[in-house]
Every structure is written in structure tokens, then in C-alpha cells.
């Protein structure tokens, strides 16, 4: 698992690649697991200038989320 802390994003506190997909923790403290997110999409999030914009375009509308915290 690789955990990345991104304080530059106004919405995303951090995210972590897991065996099942992508765990995203928001500034609110709520965490969600987005299942089936492939490595290339996670890499795109890591490299994106705007994490929030990339997340809203490439992850949220395309992958199922389950609230985990």
C-alpha cells in the first residue's frame, strides 16, 4: 500500500492505494473506498496539478464508492 498526503487539495486530505482500489480521505475526515481503480488512474491522481479536479473528472463518476469512516 502506498499512502500519499496531499495538503494542496482543498477537498482531498490524502489517498492510499489498497488491494481493492483507492481509499480517499477528505478534509472533512470522511473516507471512501473506490473499488477497482487501476494503477494508471491512481498515478494520474498522484501527478495531477489539481487533485480535486482530477478526482471529480476521472474517479468519482466512474467508480463505485463505499464509505469506510
Secondary structure, 3 states (H helix, E strand, C coil): CEEEECCCCCCEEEEEECCCEEEEEECCCCEEEEECCCHHHHHHHHHCCCHHHHHHHHHCCCCCEEECC
